[in-house]
């Protein structure tokens, strides 16, 4: 269990540290609601994290409006862990079947193998979707 926790921490902390460093060293633009847009030369595809939206200069110049609408939706829904495309992150229950079954559904979804991530402009991106879980009792 300790090895699993250490592996998870490493897979989470490395991308998080990289994103935090981007927030410190790149151009910042204040948006509504305390959200900051970070323009970076090294970000390949747009991502939101806490109250920050990161995008590269080309995306900012070409289609920032559409990207900002999308990423602000992530911030509103508190999807702050879009750092690891292909990984199951932040599973939530849409319709409860009771506490015990909800916990089991989340455990099973978290145990799924990595998915093939979606792609945008050839780069892997996080994708949200609803996965039905049926129980046989």
C-alpha contacts under 8 A as a table, 3 or more apart, distances in Angstrom:
res1	aa1	res2	aa2	distance
1	X	4	X	5.10
1	X	5	X	6.21
2	X	5	X	5.07
2	X	6	X	6.08
3	X	6	X	5.04
3	X	7	X	6.07
4	X	7	X	5.07
4	X	8	X	6.11
5	X	8	X	5.11
5	X	9	X	6.06
6	X	9	X	5.03
6	X	10	X	6.13
7	X	10	X	5.14
7	X	11	X	6.13
8	X	11	X	5.12
8	X	12	X	6.04
9	X	12	X	5.09
9	X	13	X	5.69
10	X	13	X	5.18
10	X	14	X	5.96
11	X	14	X	6.02
11	X	15	X	7.06
12	X	15	X	5.97
12	X	16	X	6.23
13	X	16	X	4.97
13	X	17	X	5.93
14	X	17	X	5.27
14	X	18	X	6.32
15	X	18	X	5.03
15	X	19	X	6.22
15	X	83	X	6.39
15	X	84	X	7.73
16	X	19	X	5.18
16	X	20	X	6.12
16	X	83	X	7.39
17	X	20	X	5.05
17	X	21	X	6.13
18	X	21	X	5.18
18	X	22	X	6.37
19	X	22	X	5.02
19	X	23	X	6.43
19	X	49	X	7.97
20	X	23	X	5.11
20	X	24	X	6.56
21	X	24	X	5.21
21	X	25	X	6.37
22	X	25	X	5.50
22	X	26	X	5.97
22	X	38	X	7.76
22	X	40	X	7.17
23	X	26	X	6.07
23	X	28	X	7.78
23	X	38	X	6.36
23	X	52	X	7.70
26	X	38	X	6.27
26	X	39	X	6.23
26	X	40	X	5.79
27	X	38	X	5.66
27	X	39	X	5.37
27	X	40	X	7.05
28	X	36	X	6.24
28	X	37	X	5.57
28	X	38	X	4.71
28	X	39	X	6.56
29	X	36	X	5.59
29	X	37	X	4.96
29	X	38	X	6.49
30	X	34	X	6.88
30	X	35	X	6.24
30	X	36	X	4.71
30	X	37	X	6.35
31	X	34	X	6.31
31	X	35	X	5.14
31	X	36	X	5.59
31	X	37	X	6.79
32	X	35	X	6.02
34	X	51	X	7.10
35	X	51	X	4.88
35	X	52	X	5.69
35	X	53	X	7.49
36	X	51	X	6.43
36	X	52	X	4.86
36	X	53	X	6.28
37	X	52	X	5.81
37	X	53	X	4.76
37	X	54	X	5.97
37	X	55	X	7.72
38	X	52	X	6.91
38	X	53	X	5.96
38	X	54	X	4.72
38	X	55	X	6.45
39	X	54	X	6.08
39	X	55	X	5.39
39	X	56	X	5.44
39	X	57	X	5.90
39	X	60	X	7.47
40	X	43	X	5.68
40	X	54	X	6.96
40	X	55	X	6.12
40	X	56	X	4.86
40	X	57	X	6.46
41	X	56	X	5.35
41	X	57	X	6.33
42	X	56	X	6.83
43	X	46	X	7.09
43	X	54	X	7.09
43	X	55	X	5.99
43	X	56	X	5.40
44	X	55	X	7.44
44	X	56	X	6.51
44	X	123	X	6.99
45	X	55	X	6.34
45	X	56	X	7.14
45	X	120	X	7.31
45	X	121	X	7.94
45	X	123	X	6.63
45	X	124	X	7.94
45	X	125	X	7.10
46	X	53	X	7.26
46	X	54	X	5.52
46	X	55	X	4.49
46	X	56	X	7.20
46	X	59	X	7.96
46	X	67	X	7.22
46	X	71	X	7.78
47	X	53	X	5.91
47	X	54	X	5.33
47	X	55	X	6.78
47	X	71	X	6.81
47	X	82	X	6.71
47	X	83	X	7.50
48	X	51	X	7.31
48	X	52	X	5.66
48	X	53	X	4.40
48	X	54	X	6.15
48	X	71	X	5.72
48	X	72	X	7.72
48	X	74	X	6.79
48	X	75	X	6.72
48	X	79	X	7.75
48	X	80	X	6.29
48	X	82	X	6.99
49	X	52	X	5.26
49	X	53	X	6.46
49	X	75	X	7.36
49	X	79	X	7.54
49	X	80	X	4.49
49	X	81	X	6.69
49	X	82	X	7.34
50	X	75	X	6.56
50	X	78	X	7.17
50	X	79	X	7.88
50	X	80	X	5.23
51	X	75	X	6.43
53	X	68	X	7.64
53	X	71	X	6.61
53	X	72	X	7.77
55	X	59	X	6.37
55	X	60	X	6.56
56	X	59	X	5.52
56	X	60	X	6.28
57	X	60	X	4.91
57	X	61	X	6.10
58	X	61	X	5.18
58	X	62	X	5.99
59	X	62	X	5.14
59	X	63	X	5.59
59	X	64	X	5.89
60	X	63	X	6.02
60	X	64	X	4.48
61	X	64	X	6.49
63	X	66	X	5.91
63	X	67	X	6.60
64	X	67	X	5.08
64	X	68	X	5.82
65	X	68	X	5.20
65	X	69	X	6.29
66	X	69	X	5.29
66	X	70	X	6.34
67	X	70	X	5.13
67	X	71	X	6.04
68	X	71	X	5.14
68	X	72	X	5.79
69	X	72	X	5.28
69	X	73	X	6.35
70	X	73	X	5.27
70	X	74	X	6.71
71	X	74	X	4.98
71	X	75	X	6.43
72	X	75	X	4.94
72	X	76	X	6.14
73	X	76	X	5.04
73	X	77	X	6.21
74	X	77	X	5.17
74	X	78	X	5.94
74	X	79	X	5.03
74	X	80	X	7.28
75	X	78	X	4.80
75	X	79	X	5.96
75	X	80	X	6.86
76	X	79	X	7.83
79	X	82	X	6.67
79	X	90	X	7.43
80	X	83	X	7.96
81	X	84	X	7.34
81	X	89	X	6.52
81	X	90	X	7.34
82	X	85	X	6.68
82	X	89	X	7.53
82	X	125	X	7.96
82	X	126	X	5.64
83	X	126	X	7.53
84	X	87	X	5.69
84	X	126	X	7.08
85	X	117	X	5.32
85	X	118	X	7.59
85	X	124	X	6.18
85	X	125	X	5.32
85	X	126	X	4.48
85	X	127	X	7.49
86	X	114	X	5.30
86	X	115	X	4.54
86	X	116	X	5.38
86	X	117	X	4.34
86	X	118	X	7.77
86	X	126	X	6.81
87	X	114	X	5.24
87	X	115	X	6.45
88	X	91	X	7.04
88	X	109	X	7.38
88	X	110	X	6.16
88	X	112	X	7.64
88	X	114	X	7.15
88	X	115	X	7.91
89	X	110	X	7.76
91	X	106	X	6.43
91	X	109	X	7.44
91	X	110	X	7.55
92	X	106	X	7.38
93	X	96	X	6.15
93	X	102	X	6.75
93	X	106	X	7.80
96	X	99	X	7.45
96	X	102	X	6.27
97	X	101	X	5.85
97	X	102	X	6.10
98	X	101	X	5.54
98	X	102	X	5.93
99	X	102	X	5.06
99	X	103	X	6.12
100	X	103	X	5.24
100	X	104	X	6.32
101	X	104	X	4.99
101	X	105	X	6.07
102	X	105	X	5.10
102	X	106	X	6.29
103	X	106	X	5.23
103	X	107	X	6.14
104	X	107	X	4.95
104	X	108	X	6.12
105	X	108	X	5.19
105	X	109	X	6.13
105	X	133	X	6.80
106	X	109	X	5.11
106	X	110	X	6.00
107	X	110	X	5.22
107	X	111	X	6.25
108	X	111	X	5.08
108	X	112	X	6.58
109	X	112	X	5.36
117	X	124	X	5.58
117	X	125	X	6.12
117	X	126	X	6.40
117	X	127	X	7.15
118	X	124	X	5.63
118	X	125	X	5.33
118	X	126	X	6.38
118	X	127	X	6.13
119	X	122	X	5.51
119	X	123	X	5.17
119	X	124	X	4.48
119	X	125	X	5.44
120	X	123	X	5.29
120	X	124	X	6.48
120	X	125	X	6.42
